[in-house]
Amino acid sequence: MTDPVLVVIDMQRIFGDPASDWFTPRFAEAAVTIERMLPAFGERVVFTRFVAPEHPVGAWVPYYEQWPFALVAPDDPLYDLVEPFGTALAEAEAEAGHGPRVVTETTFGKWGAALADAIDGSDDIVLAGVSTDCCVLSTALAAADAGIRVRVAADACAGLSDADHQRALDAMALYAPLIEITDSQRATAGIR
């Protein structure tokens, strides 16, 4: 086993701003927990961002007909990482010449070639972020299928409701031992 990588899923304004149609309740609680986890992982952190495709195709066409507010450019402030994560990225880059990596995808699930490359050969990831019942779930299942050990820090995630959060955790728990539901303390214990 390699050292674990913390993958922080979609901690962006579009999900954290109460005025957004995609606001995720308990986003702020998850953000505080993730912030406490960052030092344990050091440079072994990858942030992901969800952005709308420039030209939706297939089933994404009616999806964005339902959510047209999200059809903005990838560099729109709506898709920015929330603080303190944006600042943490800038500071890490300034100190070491590189910082945690950012993977941007137009899909709910973030597992793919870019994330596989960003975890730099690790076969062990800890997932945190939003929303448990969408992007975290989609990423966890695909990563597990690819043979990656996946641990989900439940207290560092938030769903569209407490019930949806729990249902997603329960669904991922069915994939044990490929996916383990844990918490932030256990996920950071013993990290070198």
C-alpha positions in Angstrom: 0.0 0.0 0.0 1.1 3.5 -0.8 0.6 6.6 1.3 -3.0 7.8 1.1 -4.1 10.8 -0.9 -6.9 13.1 0.3 -9.3 13.8 -2.5 -11.4 16.8 -1.7 -14.5 16.7 -3.9 -16.1 19.9 -5.2 -15.8 22.4 -2.3 -16.9 25.2 -4.6 -19.0 28.3 -4.3 -21.8 26.7 -6.4 -22.4 24.2 -3.6 -21.4 26.3 -0.6 -23.3 29.6 -1.3 -26.8 29.6 0.4 -28.1 31.7 -2.6 -27.1 28.9 -5.1 -29.7 26.5 -6.4 -27.2 23.8 -5.7 -26.5 24.8 -2.1 -25.6 21.8 0.1 -26.7 22.1 3.7 -23.9 21.2 6.1 -21.3 22.4 3.5 -19.7 24.6 6.1 -19.4 21.8 8.7 -17.7 19.6 6.1 -15.4 22.4 5.1 -14.2 22.8 8.7 -13.5 19.1 9.0 -11.6 19.0 5.7 -9.5 22.0 6.8 -8.5 20.1 9.9 -7.5 17.1 7.8 -5.2 18.9 5.3 -2.1 19.1 7.5 -2.0 15.3 8.0 -1.8 14.8 4.2 0.7 17.6 3.4 1.3 17.7 -0.3 -0.8 14.5 -0.9 -4.0 16.5 -1.5 -6.0 16.7 -4.7 -9.0 19.1 -5.1 -11.7 18.5 -7.7 -14.0 20.9 -9.4 -17.3 20.3 -11.2 -17.9 22.6 -14.2 -20.5 22.7 -16.9 -19.5 21.5 -20.3 -19.3 24.2 -23.0 -21.8 22.3 -25.1 -23.9 19.7 -23.2 -24.6 16.5 -25.1 -26.9 13.5 -24.5 -28.6 13.3 -21.2 -26.8 16.5 -20.1 -28.9 18.6 -22.4 -32.2 18.2 -20.4 -30.2 18.3 -17.2 -28.9 21.8 -18.0 -32.4 22.8 -19.3 -33.4 22.2 -15.7 -30.3 24.0 -14.2 -29.5 26.8 -16.7 -27.8 29.0 -14.1 -24.9 26.6 -14.0 -24.1 27.0 -17.7 -21.3 29.4 -17.2 -17.6 29.3 -18.2 -15.3 27.1 -16.1 -13.5 30.2 -14.8 -16.7 31.8 -13.6 -16.5 32.6 -9.8 -19.4 30.3 -9.3 -17.0 27.4 -9.8 -14.2 28.8 -7.6 -13.1 26.7 -4.6 -14.3 28.3 -1.4 -12.0 29.7 1.2 -9.8 28.6 2.9 -9.1 26.1 0.1 -8.3 28.6 -2.6 -5.8 30.3 -0.3 -4.3 27.0 0.8 -3.7 26.1 -2.9 -2.0 29.5 -3.5 0.2 29.3 -0.4 1.3 25.7 -1.0 2.3 26.6 -4.6 4.2 29.7 -3.4 6.1 27.7 -0.7 7.0 24.6 -2.6 6.7 25.7 -6.2 3.8 23.4 -6.5 0.8 22.8 -4.4 -2.1 20.4 -4.2 -3.4 19.5 -7.6 -6.8 20.5 -9.0 -8.7 18.2 -11.3 -11.6 19.7 -13.2 -14.3 17.6 -14.8 -17.7 18.1 -16.4 -19.0 14.9 -14.8 -20.3 14.0 -11.3 -17.8 11.3 -10.9 -14.2 12.6 -10.8 -12.4 9.3 -11.2 -10.7 9.1 -14.6 -7.3 9.6 -16.2 -6.8 13.1 -14.7 -7.5 12.0 -11.1 -5.5 8.8 -11.5 -2.6 10.9 -12.7 -3.0 13.4 -9.9 -2.8 10.8 -7.1 0.6 10.0 -8.4 0.6 6.2 -8.2 -1.2 5.9 -4.9 -3.6 3.0 -4.5 -5.2 4.5 -1.4 -7.5 7.6 -1.3 -9.6 9.3 1.3 -12.6 11.1 0.0 -14.2 14.2 1.5 -16.5 16.9 0.1 -19.9 17.3 -1.5 -22.2 16.0 -2.2 -22.1 12.6 -0.6 -25.1 11.5 -2.6 -23.8 12.6 -6.0 -20.2 13.4 -6.8 -18.6 11.6 -3.8 -20.7 8.5 -4.4 -19.9 8.6 -8.2 -16.2 9.0 -7.6 -16.0 6.3 -4.9 -17.6 3.6 -7.0 -15.5 4.3 -10.1 -12.2 4.5 -8.1 -13.0 1.2 -6.3 -13.8 -0.4 -9.6 -10.3 0.7 -10.8 -8.7 -1.1 -7.8 -8.1 1.9 -5.6 -8.7 1.5 -1.8 -11.4 4.1 -1.0 -12.1 5.5 2.4 -14.9 8.0 2.8 -14.5 10.4 5.7 -18.3 10.6 6.5 -18.0 13.7 8.8 -16.0 15.5 6.1 -18.8 15.1 3.6 -22.3 16.7 3.2 -25.3 15.6 1.2 -28.4 17.4 -0.1 -30.1 16.3 3.1 -29.0 14.3 6.2 -31.1 11.4 4.9 -29.5 11.5 1.4 -26.1 11.7 3.0 -26.8 8.6 5.1 -28.3 6.7 2.1 -25.2 7.4 0.0 -23.0 6.2 2.9 -25.1 3.1 3.3 -24.9 2.4 -0.5 -21.1 2.8 -0.5 -20.7 0.6 2.6 -22.2 -2.3 0.5 -18.9 -2.2 -1.5 -16.8 -3.2 1.5 -13.9 -4.0 1.6 -13.3 -1.9 -1.6 -14.9 1.1 0.1 -14.7 1.8 3.8 -16.9 4.4 5.6 -14.8 6.0 8.3 -14.4 9.4 9.9 -11.8 12.2 9.7 -10.0 11.1 12.8 -9.5 7.5 11.8 -8.7 8.5 8.2 -5.8 10.7 9.4 -4.5 8.4 12.2 -1.1 7.0 11.5 -0.4 9.0 8.3 3.3 9.5 7.8 
